[in-house]
Amino acid sequence: MSIFYDTLERFKDFNSKVNIKIQQYLPEFSLFENIISSYDKTLDDNQKIENKNYIGIKNKLEILNQDIKTRQDVIKNLTPLLFDFENSYNKKYSELELQVISQKSFIRVKEDELKNYIASYELKVKEKKQLEGKKSILKSDIEKLKSDIEERCQKYIETVNIKNIDEFKSSVIDVSAGFSENIQENNEILSDYVSSEEYLNSTMEYKGVYKRLHAFMSGLFDITQHFIDESNFEKILPDLVEIQKQIKEKYNNMDQLDVQINKIKDFETLKKNYSESLKNAENELENIIGLADKDEALLKIKAEIQEYINKNQII
């Protein structure tokens, strides 16, 4: 309870108790007053002096009248002090009223900021979900591309290991089978050896064997070169490079999405700041209103009122 209402309640409570006491005296006072009035009508001045009942009742009436007047004076003397307190409080509150109005306006601004933030927050949450969905798709695409690289490499290995090897073996067998066949005379052997004295002076059988061996080795070299050409890794390298470019591009897109998602995450953390800012503004309003309860002049008057009430509690 504020200092104003607390003091007002104390005054009302005290005033009520005093008035109740006065009301309790009034019937007896009225009775004595009526009796004295009757005596005044029937007795002369000498009789009044000699009549003990008259004197006793008149004394009681005077005592009651003094008790009533004393209690009325207690309230009468306290009332200006209360008025002074009320005027001082109203003056102080008027001084604070402009601050209160300004702070209430500031609170409305903070409330609007929080409402706007919450509205934006909901949109940001939806945007974040969409971005995370896109990121998930990119991750899936990257995994597929990586799997594609793996499959292509595996297919290349299988081709070399099965198809090319089988063809190579078959070709070697075919060349080997032709080793014993007659070599056509018009076959030209490109070799320095055929012009040497050893070859020229050798028998025809030796020359025939040499030609067949030369033909076999030439065929074997051609088969080997064909196997190497067909197994060349560079045939699939452009495709792998292109897939790698796609993977890199998707990683770049993921990084861009992460930047946007992180910005939204930073935005999400601002809710606490907006809420605390509004709460601080509300607390500041309470502090401004509470300044009246801390005013030294008001506290002094309140203490005087309380002290006066305490001194007159026996009334």
C-alpha positions in Angstrom: 0.0 0.0 0.0 1.3 3.5 -0.9 2.2 6.0 1.7 -0.9 8.1 0.9 -3.5 5.4 1.2 -1.7 3.9 4.3 -1.9 7.2 6.1 -5.4 7.9 5.0 -6.6 4.5 6.3 -4.9 5.2 9.6 -6.7 8.5 9.9 -10.0 7.0 9.0 -9.6 4.2 11.5 -8.6 6.6 14.3 -11.4 9.1 13.4 -13.9 6.2 13.4 -12.8 5.1 16.9 -13.0 8.6 18.3 -16.5 9.2 16.7 -17.7 5.8 18.1 -16.6 7.0 21.6 -18.4 10.3 21.1 -21.6 8.5 20.0 -21.4 6.4 23.1 -21.4 9.5 25.3 -24.3 11.3 23.5 -27.2 9.3 25.0 -26.0 10.0 28.6 -25.2 13.6 27.7 -28.7 14.1 26.3 -30.2 12.6 29.4 -28.2 14.8 31.7 -28.9 17.8 29.6 -32.7 17.1 29.7 -32.6 16.7 33.5 -30.7 19.9 34.0 -33.2 21.7 31.7 -36.0 20.4 33.9 -34.2 21.6 37.1 -33.6 25.0 35.5 -37.3 25.3 34.9 -38.4 24.4 38.5 -35.6 25.6 40.8 -34.4 29.1 41.5 -30.8 30.0 42.0 -30.7 29.3 45.7 -32.4 26.0 45.3 -29.9 25.0 42.6 -27.0 25.8 45.0 -28.5 23.7 47.7 -29.8 20.8 45.5 -27.0 18.1 45.5 -28.7 16.1 42.7 -28.7 19.1 40.5 -25.1 19.9 41.3 -24.0 16.3 40.8 -25.8 15.9 37.5 -24.5 19.2 36.3 -20.9 18.2 37.1 -21.4 15.0 35.2 -22.8 16.9 32.2 -19.8 19.2 32.3 -17.4 16.3 32.4 -19.2 14.6 29.5 -19.3 17.8 27.6 -15.5 18.2 28.1 -14.8 14.6 27.1 -16.8 15.1 23.9 -15.2 18.5 23.2 -11.7 17.0 23.9 -12.3 14.2 21.4 -13.7 16.6 18.8 -10.7 18.8 19.3 -8.4 15.8 18.7 -9.9 15.2 15.3 -10.1 18.9 14.6 -6.4 19.4 15.4 -5.5 16.3 13.3 -7.5 17.3 10.3 -5.2 20.2 9.2 -2.2 17.9 9.4 -4.0 15.4 7.2 -4.9 18.2 4.7 -1.3 19.3 4.7 -0.3 15.7 4.0 -2.8 15.3 1.1 -1.8 18.6 -0.4 1.9 17.7 -0.2 1.2 14.3 -1.7 -0.9 15.8 -4.6 1.8 18.3 -5.3 4.5 15.6 -5.3 2.4 13.4 -7.5 1.8 16.3 -9.9 5.5 16.7 -10.2 5.9 13.0 -11.0 2.9 12.9 -13.3 4.8 14.2 -16.4 7.5 11.5 -15.7 4.8 8.9 -15.4 3.1 10.0 -18.6 6.4 10.0 -20.4 7.3 6.6 -19.0 4.0 5.1 -20.0 4.5 6.3 -23.6 7.9 4.8 -23.5 6.4 1.5 -22.3 3.9 1.5 -25.2 6.8 2.0 -27.6 8.6 -1.0 -26.0 5.4 -3.0 -26.3 5.1 -2.2 -30.0 8.7 -3.1 -30.5 8.1 -6.5 -28.8 4.9 -7.1 -30.9 6.7 -6.2 -34.1 9.6 -8.4 -33.1 7.3 -11.3 -32.4 5.6 -10.8 -35.8 9.0 -10.7 -37.5 10.1 -13.7 -35.4 7.3 -15.9 -36.8 8.3 -15.0 -40.4 11.9 -15.6 -39.6 11.1 -19.0 -38.2 9.3 -19.9 -41.4 12.2 -18.6 -43.4 14.7 -20.6 -41.3 12.7 -23.8 -41.9 12.7 -23.1 -45.7 16.5 -22.5 -45.7 17.1 -25.6 -43.6 14.9 -27.5 -46.1 17.1 -26.2 -49.0 20.2 -27.1 -47.1 18.9 -30.6 -46.5 18.3 -31.0 -50.3 21.8 -29.7 -51.0 23.3 -32.3 -48.6 21.3 -35.0 -50.3 22.5 -33.8 -53.7 26.1 -33.8 -52.6 25.8 -37.3 -51.3 24.3 -38.4 -54.6 27.1 -36.7 -56.5 29.7 -38.4 -54.2 28.0 -41.7 -54.8 28.1 -41.0 -58.6 31.9 -40.5 -58.4 32.2 -43.7 -56.5 30.0 -45.6 -59.0 31.9 -44.2 -62.0 35.3 -45.1 -60.5 34.0 -48.6 -59.6 32.6 -49.0 -63.1 36.0 -47.9 -64.6 37.8 -50.5 -62.4 35.4 -53.2 -63.4 35.8 -52.3 -67.1 39.5 -52.4 -66.8 39.5 -55.5 -64.6 37.0 -57.5 -66.6 36.3 -56.3 -70.1 39.7 -54.8 -71.0 41.6 -57.6 -69.4 39.5 -60.2 -71.1 40.0 -58.5 -74.5 43.7 -58.2 -73.8 44.0 -61.9 -73.0 42.0 -62.9 -76.0 44.1 -60.7 -78.3 47.4 -62.2 -76.8 46.0 -65.7 -77.5 45.2 -64.8 -81.0 48.6 -63.3 -81.6 50.2 -66.3 -80.0 48.2 -68.7 -82.2 49.6 -67.0 -85.3 53.2 -67.5 -84.2 53.5 -70.7 -86.3 51.8 -69.4 -89.4 53.9 -68.5 -92.5 55.1 -65.0 -92.5 54.3 -63.2 -95.8 57.5 -62.3 -97.7 56.4 -58.7 -98.2 56.3 -58.1 -94.5 58.9 -55.5 -93.7 60.8 -55.8 -90.5 62.0 -52.5 -89.1 65.0 -53.5 -87.3 68.8 -52.9 -87.5 69.3 -56.5 -86.7 68.2 -57.7 -90.1 71.1 -55.9 -91.7 73.7 -57.4 -89.4 76.2 -60.1 -90.5 74.7 -62.5 -87.9 71.3 -62.3 -89.4 72.5 -62.2 -93.0 74.8 -65.2 -92.5 72.2 -67.2 -90.5 70.2 -70.1 -91.9 66.7 -69.6 -93.4 65.1 -71.4 -90.5 66.6 -69.0 -88.0 65.5 -66.0 -90.1 62.0 -67.4 -90.2 61.9 -67.9 -86.5 63.1 -64.4 -86.0 60.5 -63.0 -88.3 57.8 -64.8 -86.4 59.1 -63.6 -83.1 59.3 -60.1 -84.4 55.7 -60.3 -85.7 54.5 -61.7 -82.3 56.2 -59.0 -80.3 54.9 -56.3 -82.7 51.4 -57.6 -82.3 51.9 -57.9 -78.5 53.1 -54.3 -78.3 50.1 -53.1 -80.4 47.7 -55.1 -78.1 49.3 -53.7 -75.0 49.1 -50.2 -76.3 45.4 -50.7 -77.2 44.8 -52.0 -73.6 46.5 -49.0 -72.2 44.6 -46.6 -74.4 41.2 -48.2 -73.6 42.1 -48.2 -69.9 43.2 -44.6 -69.8 41.8 -42.9 -66.6 41.6 -39.6 -68.5 38.6 -40.9 -70.4 36.4 -40.6 -67.3 38.3 -37.7 -65.7 36.3 -34.8 -67.4 33.1 -36.3 -66.0 34.6 -36.6 -62.5 35.9 -33.0 -62.7 32.4 -31.8 -63.7 30.8 -33.7 -60.8 33.4 -32.2 -58.5 32.5 -28.7 -59.7 28.9 -29.4 -59.0 29.8 -30.6 -55.5 31.9 -27.5 -54.9 29.0 -25.2 -56.1 26.6 -27.0 -53.8 29.0 -26.6 -50.9 29.2 -22.9 -51.7 25.4 -22.7 -51.7 25.3 -24.5 -48.3 27.7 -21.9 -46.9 25.5 -19.1 -48.1 22.5 -20.8 -46.5 24.4 -21.2 -43.3 25.2 -17.5 -43.3 21.4 -16.7 -43.6 20.5 -19.3 -41.0 23.0 -17.9 -38.5 21.7 -14.4 -39.0 18.2 -15.7 -38.2 19.6 -17.5 -35.1 21.1 -14.2 -34.0 17.7 -12.6 -34.6 16.0 -15.3 -32.5 18.2 -14.5 -29.5 16.9 -10.9 -29.4 13.5 -11.9 -28.0 15.0 -11.9 -24.5 16.4 -8.4 -25.0 13.1 -7.0 -26.1 11.3 -8.7 -23.2 13.8 -7.5 -20.7 13.7 -4.0 -22.1 9.9 -3.8 -21.7 10.2 -5.3 -18.2 12.8 -2.7 -17.2 10.6 0.1 -18.5 7.7 -1.2 -16.4 9.9 -1.4 -13.4 11.1 2.1 -14.0 7.4 3.3 -14.0 6.9 1.6 -10.7 10.0 3.3 -9.4 8.7 6.7 -10.5 5.4 6.2 -8.9 7.1 4.9 -5.8 9.2 8.1 -5.5 6.3 9.8 -3.6 6.5 7.0 -1.0 10.1 7.9 -0.5 9.7 11.7 -0.3 11.3 13.0 2.9 8.7 15.8 3.4 5.8 13.3 3.1 7.5 10.8 5.4 8.0 13.5 8.0 4.3 14.5 7.9 3.2 10.9 8.0 5.4 10.4 11.1 3.8 13.4 12.7 0.3 12.1 12.0 1.3 8.6 13.3 2.9 10.1 16.4 -0.2 12.3 17.1 -2.5 9.2 16.7 -0.3 7.1 19.0 -0.4 9.9 21.7 -4.1 10.1 21.6 -5.0 6.4 21.5 -6.3 6.6 25.0 -9.0 9.1 24.0 
